[in-house]
Amino acid sequence: MPRRSGKTHGVSAAVAPLTEFIKRRTEPVVVQIVRSTAAAVVSYLVALRLTDQRAPLTAPLTALLVVQVTLYATLKTGARRVNAVLVGVLIAIGFSVLVGLTWWSLGAIILAALLVGNALRLGDFVNEVAISAMLVLGVTQVQSGAWDRVLETLIGTVVGLGFNLFPAPPVWVGPAGASIEDLARRIRRLLLRIGEEIGGHTPVENAMARLDEARRLDQAVGEVDGALRRAEDSLRLNPRVKEGLLN
């Protein structure tokens, strides 16, 4: 009997991370992980069918860079993101065909990517041009099949955008409300502790602890602001939401 108990405990410990992941399936991070993984796998399978490459890794790489969390974020930044990825991939393909990967070609590709990104006025996505180029350069060491790499990029882009549109991204109002409630509870606890200690002598250790807690709250405010922005974006142009609810 003890052995069975130990074995059962071991199985429970092994599946605990999976159980926790399922419980958190509605959180933005979990949804992003699932959507990104699915988009990468589908783009890889499609690229295997449509190209002659044995390992078309450029397609899933592009899909990972394109996938967003909300539909509005996709439509708002999708074009610039896709342009950044495509430009970076094309630059990487050109360098891989001509010179391959060396220390000086790496520096040259970063310089070229940043210059082209700024010339195209990609704004916040300028660095993504260089990042995409570096990542793709690492998987395009074969100097043949450059056009297949371009096709892989287009496949990854289409699949990534498809996963942003279908199925429709979820609405993040619930998580945003939960984050506000959690912040309110933390502020209340801090104020109650300060109120209890303000009437008498407060040790330095307690004062420092309250100061550290207040600083952590400042970080939490930023996280709540991000959750509210995500919730607002998730309501826009989302087929799950009726337009009347936004008025």
MODELLER restraints for C-alpha pairs under 7 A, 6 or more apart:
rsr = mdl.restraints
at = mdl.atoms
rsr.add(forms.Gaussian(group=physical.xy_distance, feature=features.Distance(at['CA:24:A'], at['CA:30:A']), mean=6.72, stdev=0.5))
rsr.add(forms.Gaussian(group=physical.xy_distance, feature=features.Distance(at['CA:25:A'], at['CA:31:A']), mean=6.41, stdev=0.5))
rsr.add(forms.Gaussian(group=physical.xy_distance, feature=features.Distance(at['CA:32:A'], at['CA:69:A']), mean=5.82, stdev=0.5))
rsr.add(forms.Gaussian(group=physical.xy_distance, feature=features.Distance(at['CA:35:A'], at['CA:163:A']), mean=6.79, stdev=0.5))
rsr.add(forms.Gaussian(group=physical.xy_distance, feature=features.Distance(at['CA:36:A'], at['CA:64:A']), mean=5.56, stdev=0.5))
rsr.add(forms.Gaussian(group=physical.xy_distance, feature=features.Distance(at['CA:36:A'], at['CA:67:A']), mean=6.11, stdev=0.5))
rsr.add(forms.Gaussian(group=physical.xy_distance, feature=features.Distance(at['CA:39:A'], at['CA:63:A']), mean=6.05, stdev=0.5))
rsr.add(forms.Gaussian(group=physical.xy_distance, feature=features.Distance(at['CA:39:A'], at['CA:159:A']), mean=6.15, stdev=0.5))
rsr.add(forms.Gaussian(group=physical.xy_distance, feature=features.Distance(at['CA:39:A'], at['CA:160:A']), mean=5.70, stdev=0.5))
rsr.add(forms.Gaussian(group=physical.xy_distance, feature=features.Distance(at['CA:39:A'], at['CA:163:A']), mean=6.31, stdev=0.5))
rsr.add(forms.Gaussian(group=physical.xy_distance, feature=features.Distance(at['CA:40:A'], at['CA:60:A']), mean=4.01, stdev=0.5))
rsr.add(forms.Gaussian(group=physical.xy_distance, feature=features.Distance(at['CA:40:A'], at['CA:61:A']), mean=6.87, stdev=0.5))
rsr.add(forms.Gaussian(group=physical.xy_distance, feature=features.Distance(at['CA:40:A'], at['CA:63:A']), mean=5.55, stdev=0.5))
rsr.add(forms.Gaussian(group=physical.xy_distance, feature=features.Distance(at['CA:40:A'], at['CA:64:A']), mean=6.08, stdev=0.5))
rsr.add(forms.Gaussian(group=physical.xy_distance, feature=features.Distance(at['CA:41:A'], at['CA:60:A']), mean=6.53, stdev=0.5))
rsr.add(forms.Gaussian(group=physical.xy_distance, feature=features.Distance(at['CA:43:A'], at['CA:59:A']), mean=5.63, stdev=0.5))
rsr.add(forms.Gaussian(group=physical.xy_distance, feature=features.Distance(at['CA:43:A'], at['CA:60:A']), mean=5.39, stdev=0.5))
rsr.add(forms.Gaussian(group=physical.xy_distance, feature=features.Distance(at['CA:43:A'], at['CA:63:A']), mean=6.92, stdev=0.5))
rsr.add(forms.Gaussian(group=physical.xy_distance, feature=features.Distance(at['CA:43:A'], at['CA:155:A']), mean=6.18, stdev=0.5))
rsr.add(forms.Gaussian(group=physical.xy_distance, feature=features.Distance(at['CA:43:A'], at['CA:156:A']), mean=5.29, stdev=0.5))
rsr.add(forms.Gaussian(group=physical.xy_distance, feature=features.Distance(at['CA:43:A'], at['CA:159:A']), mean=5.87, stdev=0.5))
rsr.add(forms.Gaussian(group=physical.xy_distance, feature=features.Distance(at['CA:44:A'], at['CA:56:A']), mean=6.39, stdev=0.5))
rsr.add(forms.Gaussian(group=physical.xy_distance, feature=features.Distance(at['CA:44:A'], at['CA:57:A']), mean=6.76, stdev=0.5))
rsr.add(forms.Gaussian(group=physical.xy_distance, feature=features.Distance(at['CA:44:A'], at['CA:59:A']), mean=5.83, stdev=0.5))
rsr.add(forms.Gaussian(group=physical.xy_distance, feature=features.Distance(at['CA:44:A'], at['CA:60:A']), mean=5.42, stdev=0.5))
rsr.add(forms.Gaussian(group=physical.xy_distance, feature=features.Distance(at['CA:47:A'], at['CA:56:A']), mean=6.15, stdev=0.5))
rsr.add(forms.Gaussian(group=physical.xy_distance, feature=features.Distance(at['CA:47:A'], at['CA:59:A']), mean=6.58, stdev=0.5))
rsr.add(forms.Gaussian(group=physical.xy_distance, feature=features.Distance(at['CA:47:A'], at['CA:152:A']), mean=5.90, stdev=0.5))
rsr.add(forms.Gaussian(group=physical.xy_distance, feature=features.Distance(at['CA:47:A'], at['CA:155:A']), mean=6.70, stdev=0.5))
rsr.add(forms.Gaussian(group=physical.xy_distance, feature=features.Distance(at['CA:48:A'], at['CA:56:A']), mean=6.55, stdev=0.5))
rsr.add(forms.Gaussian(group=physical.xy_distance, feature=features.Distance(at['CA:51:A'], at['CA:148:A']), mean=5.90, stdev=0.5))
rsr.add(forms.Gaussian(group=physical.xy_distance, feature=features.Distance(at['CA:56:A'], at['CA:152:A']), mean=6.71, stdev=0.5))
rsr.add(forms.Gaussian(group=physical.xy_distance, feature=features.Distance(at['CA:57:A'], at['CA:139:A']), mean=6.84, stdev=0.5))
rsr.add(forms.Gaussian(group=physical.xy_distance, feature=features.Distance(at['CA:58:A'], at['CA:136:A']), mean=6.34, stdev=0.5))
rsr.add(forms.Gaussian(group=physical.xy_distance, feature=features.Distance(at['CA:58:A'], at['CA:149:A']), mean=6.54, stdev=0.5))
rsr.add(forms.Gaussian(group=physical.xy_distance, feature=features.Distance(at['CA:58:A'], at['CA:152:A']), mean=5.75, stdev=0.5))
rsr.add(forms.Gaussian(group=physical.xy_distance, feature=features.Distance(at['CA:58:A'], at['CA:153:A']), mean=6.03, stdev=0.5))
rsr.add(forms.Gaussian(group=physical.xy_distance, feature=features.Distance(at['CA:59:A'], at['CA:152:A']), mean=4.46, stdev=0.5))
rsr.add(forms.Gaussian(group=physical.xy_distance, feature=features.Distance(at['CA:59:A'], at['CA:153:A']), mean=5.14, stdev=0.5))
rsr.add(forms.Gaussian(group=physical.xy_distance, feature=features.Distance(at['CA:59:A'], at['CA:155:A']), mean=5.92, stdev=0.5))
rsr.add(forms.Gaussian(group=physical.xy_distance, feature=features.Distance(at['CA:59:A'], at['CA:156:A']), mean=4.21, stdev=0.5))
rsr.add(forms.Gaussian(group=physical.xy_distance, feature=features.Distance(at['CA:60:A'], at['CA:156:A']), mean=5.67, stdev=0.5))
rsr.add(forms.Gaussian(group=physical.xy_distance, feature=features.Distance(at['CA:62:A'], at['CA:85:A']), mean=6.86, stdev=0.5))
rsr.add(forms.Gaussian(group=physical.xy_distance, feature=features.Distance(at['CA:62:A'], at['CA:153:A']), mean=5.89, stdev=0.5))
rsr.add(forms.Gaussian(group=physical.xy_distance, feature=features.Distance(at['CA:62:A'], at['CA:156:A']), mean=4.94, stdev=0.5))
rsr.add(forms.Gaussian(group=physical.xy_distance, feature=features.Distance(at['CA:62:A'], at['CA:157:A']), mean=6.01, stdev=0.5))
rsr.add(forms.Gaussian(group=physical.xy_distance, feature=features.Distance(at['CA:63:A'], at['CA:156:A']), mean=4.34, stdev=0.5))
rsr.add(forms.Gaussian(group=physical.xy_distance, feature=features.Distance(at['CA:63:A'], at['CA:157:A']), mean=5.53, stdev=0.5))
rsr.add(forms.Gaussian(group=physical.xy_distance, feature=features.Distance(at['CA:63:A'], at['CA:159:A']), mean=6.42, stdev=0.5))
rsr.add(forms.Gaussian(group=physical.xy_distance, feature=features.Distance(at['CA:63:A'], at['CA:160:A']), mean=4.45, stdev=0.5))
rsr.add(forms.Gaussian(group=physical.xy_distance, feature=features.Distance(at['CA:66:A'], at['CA:81:A']), mean=6.66, stdev=0.5))
rsr.add(forms.Gaussian(group=physical.xy_distance, feature=features.Distance(at['CA:66:A'], at['CA:82:A']), mean=6.48, stdev=0.5))
rsr.add(forms.Gaussian(group=physical.xy_distance, feature=features.Distance(at['CA:66:A'], at['CA:157:A']), mean=6.40, stdev=0.5))
rsr.add(forms.Gaussian(group=physical.xy_distance, feature=features.Distance(at['CA:66:A'], at['CA:160:A']), mean=5.42, stdev=0.5))
rsr.add(forms.Gaussian(group=physical.xy_distance, feature=features.Distance(at['CA:66:A'], at['CA:161:A']), mean=6.71, stdev=0.5))
rsr.add(forms.Gaussian(group=physical.xy_distance, feature=features.Distance(at['CA:67:A'], at['CA:160:A']), mean=5.02, stdev=0.5))
rsr.add(forms.Gaussian(group=physical.xy_distance, feature=features.Distance(at['CA:67:A'], at['CA:161:A']), mean=6.46, stdev=0.5))
rsr.add(forms.Gaussian(group=physical.xy_distance, feature=features.Distance(at['CA:67:A'], at['CA:163:A']), mean=6.97, stdev=0.5))
rsr.add(forms.Gaussian(group=physical.xy_distance, feature=features.Distance(at['CA:67:A'], at['CA:164:A']), mean=6.18, stdev=0.5))
rsr.add(forms.Gaussian(group=physical.xy_distance, feature=features.Distance(at['CA:68:A'], at['CA:74:A']), mean=5.74, stdev=0.5))
rsr.add(forms.Gaussian(group=physical.xy_distance, feature=features.Distance(at['CA:68:A'], at['CA:164:A']), mean=6.20, stdev=0.5))
rsr.add(forms.Gaussian(group=physical.xy_distance, feature=features.Distance(at['CA:69:A'], at['CA:169:A']), mean=6.79, stdev=0.5))
rsr.add(forms.Gaussian(group=physical.xy_distance, feature=features.Distance(at['CA:70:A'], at['CA:169:A']), mean=5.49, stdev=0.5))
rsr.add(forms.Gaussian(group=physical.xy_distance, feature=features.Distance(at['CA:70:A'], at['CA:233:A']), mean=6.62, stdev=0.5))
rsr.add(forms.Gaussian(group=physical.xy_distance, feature=features.Distance(at['CA:70:A'], at['CA:234:A']), mean=5.28, stdev=0.5))
rsr.add(forms.Gaussian(group=physical.xy_distance, feature=features.Distance(at['CA:71:A'], at['CA:164:A']), mean=5.91, stdev=0.5))
rsr.add(forms.Gaussian(group=physical.xy_distance, feature=features.Distance(at['CA:71:A'], at['CA:165:A']), mean=6.30, stdev=0.5))
rsr.add(forms.Gaussian(group=physical.xy_distance, feature=features.Distance(at['CA:71:A'], at['CA:169:A']), mean=6.11, stdev=0.5))
rsr.add(forms.Gaussian(group=physical.xy_distance, feature=features.Distance(at['CA:71:A'], at['CA:234:A']), mean=6.64, stdev=0.5))
rsr.add(forms.Gaussian(group=physical.xy_distance, feature=features.Distance(at['CA:71:A'], at['CA:237:A']), mean=6.89, stdev=0.5))
rsr.add(forms.Gaussian(group=physical.xy_distance, feature=features.Distance(at['CA:71:A'], at['CA:238:A']), mean=6.41, stdev=0.5))
rsr.add(forms.Gaussian(group=physical.xy_distance, feature=features.Distance(at['CA:72:A'], at['CA:233:A']), mean=5.55, stdev=0.5))
rsr.add(forms.Gaussian(group=physical.xy_distance, feature=features.Distance(at['CA:72:A'], at['CA:234:A']), mean=6.44, stdev=0.5))
rsr.add(forms.Gaussian(group=physical.xy_distance, feature=features.Distance(at['CA:72:A'], at['CA:236:A']), mean=5.85, stdev=0.5))
rsr.add(forms.Gaussian(group=physical.xy_distance, feature=features.Distance(at['CA:72:A'], at['CA:237:A']), mean=6.17, stdev=0.5))
rsr.add(forms.Gaussian(group=physical.xy_distance, feature=features.Distance(at['CA:73:A'], at['CA:233:A']), mean=6.68, stdev=0.5))
rsr.add(forms.Gaussian(group=physical.xy_distance, feature=features.Distance(at['CA:74:A'], at['CA:164:A']), mean=6.62, stdev=0.5))
rsr.add(forms.Gaussian(group=physical.xy_distance, feature=features.Distance(at['CA:80:A'], at['CA:122:A']), mean=6.10, stdev=0.5))
rsr.add(forms.Gaussian(group=physical.xy_distance, feature=features.Distance(at['CA:81:A'], at['CA:125:A']), mean=6.37, stdev=0.5))
rsr.add(forms.Gaussian(group=physical.xy_distance, feature=features.Distance(at['CA:82:A'], at['CA:157:A']), mean=6.90, stdev=0.5))
rsr.add(forms.Gaussian(group=physical.xy_distance, feature=features.Distance(at['CA:84:A'], at['CA:117:A']), mean=7.00, stdev=0.5))
rsr.add(forms.Gaussian(group=physical.xy_distance, feature=features.Distance(at['CA:84:A'], at['CA:125:A']), mean=6.30, stdev=0.5))
rsr.add(forms.Gaussian(group=physical.xy_distance, feature=features.Distance(at['CA:84:A'], at['CA:126:A']), mean=6.89, stdev=0.5))
rsr.add(forms.Gaussian(group=physical.xy_distance, feature=features.Distance(at['CA:84:A'], at['CA:128:A']), mean=6.17, stdev=0.5))
rsr.add(forms.Gaussian(group=physical.xy_distance, feature=features.Distance(at['CA:84:A'], at['CA:129:A']), mean=4.75, stdev=0.5))
rsr.add(forms.Gaussian(group=physical.xy_distance, feature=features.Distance(at['CA:85:A'], at['CA:128:A']), mean=6.87, stdev=0.5))
rsr.add(forms.Gaussian(group=physical.xy_distance, feature=features.Distance(at['CA:85:A'], at['CA:129:A']), mean=5.75, stdev=0.5))
rsr.add(forms.Gaussian(group=physical.xy_distance, feature=features.Distance(at['CA:85:A'], at['CA:132:A']), mean=5.74, stdev=0.5))
rsr.add(forms.Gaussian(group=physical.xy_distance, feature=features.Distance(at['CA:86:A'], at['CA:153:A']), mean=6.90, stdev=0.5))
rsr.add(forms.Gaussian(group=physical.xy_distance, feature=features.Distance(at['CA:87:A'], at['CA:129:A']), mean=6.37, stdev=0.5))
rsr.add(forms.Gaussian(group=physical.xy_distance, feature=features.Distance(at['CA:88:A'], at['CA:113:A']), mean=6.25, stdev=0.5))
rsr.add(forms.Gaussian(group=physical.xy_distance, feature=features.Distance(at['CA:88:A'], at['CA:129:A']), mean=4.44, stdev=0.5))
rsr.add(forms.Gaussian(group=physical.xy_distance, feature=features.Distance(at['CA:88:A'], at['CA:130:A']), mean=5.98, stdev=0.5))
rsr.add(forms.Gaussian(group=physical.xy_distance, feature=features.Distance(at['CA:88:A'], at['CA:132:A']), mean=5.10, stdev=0.5))
rsr.add(forms.Gaussian(group=physical.xy_distance, feature=features.Distance(at['CA:88:A'], at['CA:133:A']), mean=4.20, stdev=0.5))
rsr.add(forms.Gaussian(group=physical.xy_distance, feature=features.Distance(at['CA:89:A'], at['CA:132:A']), mean=6.11, stdev=0.5))
rsr.add(forms.Gaussian(group=physical.xy_distance, feature=features.Distance(at['CA:89:A'], at['CA:133:A']), mean=5.13, stdev=0.5))
rsr.add(forms.Gaussian(group=physical.xy_distance, feature=features.Distance(at['CA:89:A'], at['CA:136:A']), mean=6.09, stdev=0.5))
rsr.add(forms.Gaussian(group=physical.xy_distance, feature=features.Distance(at['CA:91:A'], at['CA:133:A']), mean=6.32, stdev=0.5))
rsr.add(forms.Gaussian(group=physical.xy_distance, feature=features.Distance(at['CA:92:A'], at['CA:109:A']), mean=6.99, stdev=0.5))
rsr.add(forms.Gaussian(group=physical.xy_distance, feature=features.Distance(at['CA:92:A'], at['CA:133:A']), mean=4.76, stdev=0.5))
rsr.add(forms.Gaussian(group=physical.xy_distance, feature=features.Distance(at['CA:92:A'], at['CA:134:A']), mean=6.88, stdev=0.5))
rsr.add(forms.Gaussian(group=physical.xy_distance, feature=features.Distance(at['CA:92:A'], at['CA:136:A']), mean=6.14, stdev=0.5))
rsr.add(forms.Gaussian(group=physical.xy_distance, feature=features.Distance(at['CA:92:A'], at['CA:137:A']), mean=5.05, stdev=0.5))
rsr.add(forms.Gaussian(group=physical.xy_distance, feature=features.Distance(at['CA:93:A'], at['CA:137:A']), mean=6.85, stdev=0.5))
rsr.add(forms.Gaussian(group=physical.xy_distance, feature=features.Distance(at['CA:93:A'], at['CA:140:A']), mean=6.84, stdev=0.5))
rsr.add(forms.Gaussian(group=physical.xy_distance, feature=features.Distance(at['CA:93:A'], at['CA:146:A']), mean=6.32, stdev=0.5))
rsr.add(forms.Gaussian(group=physical.xy_distance, feature=features.Distance(at['CA:96:A'], at['CA:137:A']), mean=6.32, stdev=0.5))
rsr.add(forms.Gaussian(group=physical.xy_distance, feature=features.Distance(at['CA:96:A'], at['CA:140:A']), mean=6.25, stdev=0.5))
rsr.add(forms.Gaussian(group=physical.xy_distance, feature=features.Distance(at['CA:96:A'], at['CA:141:A']), mean=5.97, stdev=0.5))
rsr.add(forms.Gaussian(group=physical.xy_distance, feature=features.Distance(at['CA:96:A'], at['CA:143:A']), mean=6.22, stdev=0.5))
rsr.add(forms.Gaussian(group=physical.xy_distance, feature=features.Distance(at['CA:97:A'], at['CA:143:A']), mean=4.63, stdev=0.5))
rsr.add(forms.Gaussian(group=physical.xy_distance, feature=features.Distance(at['CA:100:A'], at['CA:141:A']), mean=6.23, stdev=0.5))
rsr.add(forms.Gaussian(group=physical.xy_distance, feature=features.Distance(at['CA:101:A'], at['CA:137:A']), mean=6.98, stdev=0.5))
rsr.add(forms.Gaussian(group=physical.xy_distance, feature=features.Distance(at['CA:110:A'], at['CA:130:A']), mean=5.20, stdev=0.5))
rsr.add(forms.Gaussian(group=physical.xy_distance, feature=features.Distance(at['CA:113:A'], at['CA:129:A']), mean=5.63, stdev=0.5))
rsr.add(forms.Gaussian(group=physical.xy_distance, feature=features.Distance(at['CA:113:A'], at['CA:130:A']), mean=4.92, stdev=0.5))
rsr.add(forms.Gaussian(group=physical.xy_distance, feature=features.Distance(at['CA:114:A'], at['CA:126:A']), mean=6.06, stdev=0.5))
rsr.add(forms.Gaussian(group=physical.xy_distance, feature=features.Distance(at['CA:114:A'], at['CA:127:A']), mean=6.62, stdev=0.5))
rsr.add(forms.Gaussian(group=physical.xy_distance, feature=features.Distance(at['CA:114:A'], at['CA:129:A']), mean=6.84, stdev=0.5))
rsr.add(forms.Gaussian(group=physical.xy_distance, feature=features.Distance(at['CA:114:A'], at['CA:130:A']), mean=6.12, stdev=0.5))
rsr.add(forms.Gaussian(group=physical.xy_distance, feature=features.Distance(at['CA:117:A'], at['CA:126:A']), mean=4.75, stdev=0.5))
rsr.add(forms.Gaussian(group=physical.xy_distance, feature=features.Distance(at['CA:117:A'], at['CA:129:A']), mean=6.32, stdev=0.5))
rsr.add(forms.Gaussian(group=physical.xy_distance, feature=features.Distance(at['CA:118:A'], at['CA:126:A']), mean=6.25, stdev=0.5))
rsr.add(forms.Gaussian(group=physical.xy_distance, feature=features.Distance(at['CA:168:A'], at['CA:238:A']), mean=6.76, stdev=0.5))
rsr.add(forms.Gaussian(group=physical.xy_distance, feature=features.Distance(at['CA:168:A'], at['CA:239:A']), mean=6.71, stdev=0.5))
rsr.add(forms.Gaussian(group=physical.xy_distance, feature=features.Distance(at['CA:170:A'], at['CA:234:A']), mean=6.97, stdev=0.5))
rsr.add(forms.Gaussian(group=physical.xy_distance, feature=features.Distance(at['CA:171:A'], at['CA:231:A']), mean=6.55, stdev=0.5))
rsr.add(forms.Gaussian(group=physical.xy_distance, feature=features.Distance(at['CA:171:A'], at['CA:234:A']), mean=5.18, stdev=0.5))
rsr.add(forms.Gaussian(group=physical.xy_distance, feature=features.Distance(at['CA:171:A'], at['CA:235:A']), mean=6.30, stdev=0.5))
rsr.add(forms.Gaussian(group=physical.xy_distance, feature=features.Distance(at['CA:172:A'], at['CA:230:A']), mean=6.61, stdev=0.5))
rsr.add(forms.Gaussian(group=physical.xy_distance, feature=features.Distance(at['CA:172:A'], at['CA:231:A']), mean=4.47, stdev=0.5))
rsr.add(forms.Gaussian(group=physical.xy_distance, feature=features.Distance(at['CA:172:A'], at['CA:234:A']), mean=6.18, stdev=0.5))
rsr.add(forms.Gaussian(group=physical.xy_distance, feature=features.Distance(at['CA:173:A'], at['CA:231:A']), mean=4.95, stdev=0.5))
rsr.add(forms.Gaussian(group=physical.xy_distance, feature=features.Distance(at['CA:176:A'], at['CA:224:A']), mean=6.94, stdev=0.5))
rsr.add(forms.Gaussian(group=physical.xy_distance, feature=features.Distance(at['CA:176:A'], at['CA:227:A']), mean=5.04, stdev=0.5))
rsr.add(forms.Gaussian(group=physical.xy_distance, feature=features.Distance(at['CA:176:A'], at['CA:228:A']), mean=5.52, stdev=0.5))
rsr.add(forms.Gaussian(group=physical.xy_distance, feature=features.Distance(at['CA:176:A'], at['CA:231:A']), mean=6.36, stdev=0.5))
rsr.add(forms.Gaussian(group=physical.xy_distance, feature=features.Distance(at['CA:179:A'], at['CA:224:A']), mean=5.89, stdev=0.5))
rsr.add(forms.Gaussian(group=physical.xy_distance, feature=features.Distance(at['CA:180:A'], at['CA:224:A']), mean=6.31, stdev=0.5))
rsr.add(forms.Gaussian(group=physical.xy_distance, feature=features.Distance(at['CA:183:A'], at['CA:220:A']), mean=6.89, stdev=0.5))
rsr.add(forms.Gaussian(group=physical.xy_distance, feature=features.Distance(at['CA:235:A'], at['CA:241:A']), mean=6.30, stdev=0.5))
